[in-house]
Amino acid sequence: MELNDLRVFCRVAQLGSFTKAAEQLGVAKSRASAIVRTLEADVGSRLLQRNTRSVRLTPDGELFFERCRELLRESDHLQGMFRPAAGALQGRVRLDMPSLFGQELVMPHLRELLSAHPLLDLRISINDRRVDMIQEGVDCLIRIGPLPDSDLVARKLGTMKACNLASPAYLRQYGVPSSLADLAGHRVIHYANNLRSEEAAWRYAVDGEVQSVPMVSALAINSGSLLLAACRNGLGIMQVSVPASQRLIDSGELVEVLPEFRPPPIQASLLLPHRRHVAPRVEAVLNWLTQVTRPYMQERAS
């Protein structure tokens, strides 16, 4: 009974699909099916109940699945327990992060990580939507802002300063606001995870309390990079983290407005599917992320 065969079985069980498991593991569907049939013959019991629409664990399969997961976790630890110290990270690590965070805070440092660990297979997807970490094979999510209730384990990276920005062209056309009352004559570009229900507003902090002023929406966007592009093109004022926009502020492409009414600091977090048995290569990459993003954080993770 090979460890790799157990990995195939576990991924099929987690995803409820031979096709999806084979795609994630880079094997043929027929190979995955044959591996599971061989395991069932070896243990003398049916582990998966199959039909044309789904694959699910049998009662014996559930017991076998739990023991397999424990064995595979211990195997990962044994194989990688000395690698961080020796600097020999290898294997696949899958991350998912917001576009601006990845572009401005992570990408400038990636060459150093990959040069130091040429055997590391790092895979990054970019989005802000809710992700099923098991179904999509993601080791860690990076998320910005308040976290919804979930079973995921959160590690705080820190909090980032936020600011209000507009392009010089926009300010020439609409004027520079000098008070909250002036916002009635301006338009906001706002980030919205839920494009159906989230209302546009100017949010600012007073003595730690968040206040808001409803505004006319120029545009609602669920992509940080598009939000920045819209602001650069003079479509409205936006509220964004300072680290994500510092380059454009320094170049003069964007200008800060109403600095006395800045948004509250924005929290950045790492989300993991479980607390225990994080593979050493994943833990090493998470520690690297914490280290390289630390200079951008106002309040850092302890």
N, C-alpha and C positions, 0 to 999 in steps of 0.2 A: 504494500500500500504506500504509494508515493505522496509526498507532501504536495506536489503540484496538482496531483489528482484531487486531493482534498480541497485545494483552493478552487478548482473548477466546480466541484460540488457545492461549496459554500456560496460561490458567486451565483450559480444557478438558483439556489435556494433563496438568496437575498433578493434577486431580481424577479424571481418567478418566471423566468424565461431562458430557454437554451440559446435563443438567437441573441438576446441582449448580452448574456454572459459571454458568449463566444466573441462578440464584437469587442467587448471591453478587454478580454484577455488575449485577443489576437490569435484565436484558434478557429478552426472550422466548426460549424454547428454539429456536424456528424461526429467529429472528434470528441466534443464535449458530451454528446449523448452516449458515445461508446464508453467514455470514462465513467460516467455515472452507472451504466449497466454493469461494468466490471466491479465497481465498488459494491453494488447491490449483491452481486454474486459472491463476492468475498465475505461480506458480513451475513449473508444468508437471509436478507430481508429487503422488502421494497422500501426505499427511502423517499421517493418522490411519486406523487400521484399525478399522472399526466392526462390531459385531454386536449382537444383541438384548440381551446381558448386559454388554458392556464396550466401552470405547474405549481404544485404546492406540496409541502412536506407531509408525509404520513406521521402517525404518532412515533414510530421507530425512527423516522427521519429527523424529527424534532430533537430527540435525545442524541442522535448521532451528530447533528448539526452543532449543538452546543458544545459537545466534546471536541469536535473538529476546530471550532473557533478558538477554544482554549489552547489546543495544541499548536495551531498556526500562530497565535499571538506569542506563545513561548518560543516558537521557532524563530520568529522575526527578532525577538530580543536576543536570543543566543547568537544568531548570525550577525547582528549588528552591534552587540554590546561594546566592542572595542573600537569600532570604526570612527565614531566622533573624535576620540582622542588621537587616532592615527590620521585623521583627515581624509578617510577613504569612503565617503558617502557614495552609495550606489543604489540603483533601483528607481522606481517611478514614484513621484509625489505629484498629486493633482490639487491645484489651488483654484479658488474662484474668488474674484474680487471686483469692486466697482472700477469702471473704466478710468476715471481721473486718478484715483488712488494708485492704480497699477501704472499708469502712464507717468505720473509725476513723482511718486514716492518709491516705487519698486523698480521700475525699468532702468533708471540710471545706475543701479547697483548690481544688476543681474550678471553682467559680464564677469565681475569679480567672483561671484558664487560659482558660476558654471566653469570658469577657468580653474578654480581651486578643486572642483569635483567633476571631472570630465565624464565619470560613469553615472552621474545623476541624470535621471530622465524627468525633467520638470515640465509639467503641463499646466497651463494657465488658461482659464476661461474668464471672460469679462461680462458681467451683468450684475444687476442689483435685485433680481427677482428671487422669490423663495425657491430654494433648491433642495431636492430630495437627495441627500448626500449618499445614501446607499444605492439608490437607483442609478445615479449618475457617476458613482465611483469617485466622489470628491473626498479628499483627506481633510481639507480645511477651507472654511469660508472666511473671507474678510468682509466685515460689514460696517457701515458708517451710520451713526445715529442711534436712536433708541432701539432696543432689541425686542421683537415680539416674543410672547410666551412660547416656549418650545422645550423639547427634551434635549436640545443640544447643549453642550458644555461651552461656556463663554470664558475667554481669557481677555482681559482688557489690555489693549495696546497703549491707550492714553487718550487724551482729548486734544483737539486741534482748535486754534483760534479761528474765528470766522469773520467775514467782512462783507461789505456791500459794494458791488462793482458795477460800472457802466463804461461803455466805450466813449472816447472823446467825441465821436460823431453823434452819438445819442445825446450827450450833454449839450452839444452845440444846438441841436434841434429842439430839445425840451427844457433846457436850463438845468442848473445844478441845484438840487433840493437842499435847503438849509434847515428845514424843520420837518417834523412828522406831518404837519398840515400840508406841506408842499407835495406830499405823496399823492394827493388827490389829482394832481395834474401829470402823474407819471404812470408808466406801465411796468409790471414786474414779469420777469421770466421765472417761473418757479419749478422746482423739482417735485415730481409727484410719482410715487410708486403706483398709486391707484389713480389713473387718469379719469375715472368716472366720478369720483366723489370728493377728492381733495380740493379745497378752495384756496385761491391765491390770497396770500397775506404777507405783510412785512412783520417779521418776528425780531424782537430785540429783548435784551436782558436789563432789568433794573433791580439792583440789590439782590441778584440771584434769582429773581422771579422773571418768568417769560411772559412778555406782553405781545400783543399782535394788533396790527392795523390792516383791515381788509383792503385789498387793492384790485384794480382792474388788471386782469391777466392778459399779457401779450401772447404768452405761449406757455403751455405745460408740457414738460418733457420728462421721460423716465430714464434718460441717459446723461451722465455727468459731462461727457465729452461734447455732446450736442448742446447741452446747456451753455457751456463755455463758448462754443462756436456761435451760438445765437447772440450771446452778449457781445462778442467781438464784432458781430455784424450790425450792432446798433439796434437790436430789437427790443431792448428793455434793460431794466436793472435786475441784477441777480444777487442772491446771498449764497456764499460758498465758503469752503474752508480756505484759509490763507495758504497752507502748503500746496494745495491743488492749483492755486492761481498765482503764486509768487512770481513765476517766470514772466507772466504777462503784465503784472504790476510793475516789475523792474524795467521792462522794456517800454512801458508807457502805452501799451495797447489797451490796457484797462486802467481805470482810475477809481480809487476808493471814494465813496460818498457817505455822508452822515456817519462818520467814525464814532460819534458819541452814541449812536443807536445800532451798535453791532449785534448780530445774532449771538445767542449763547454758544459756548464752546461745543464742538461736535465730537462725540465719542467714536472711537475706532476699536473694534473688537475682532478677535479670532474666535471662530466657532468650530467645535469638534464634535464628531458623532458620539463619542463616549469619553469618559474621564480616564479610564485605565487602558493599559496595553497600547499606547501610542507607539508605533514603530520608530526605532531610533532615527532613521533617515528623515521621517516626518518631524519628529521632535527637533532635530538639528535645523531643519529648514524654518520651523516656527521660531526657534531661538534667533536665527539669522534675521528673520522678518522683524522681530522685536528690536533687534540691535540697530538695523539700518533705518527703521522708521522713528527711532527714539529722538533724533534731533528735530523732527517736525512736531513733536508733541509738547503741548503746554503743560499738561499734567501727565506724567509718565506712569506706566505700569510699575507696580512695586515688585 
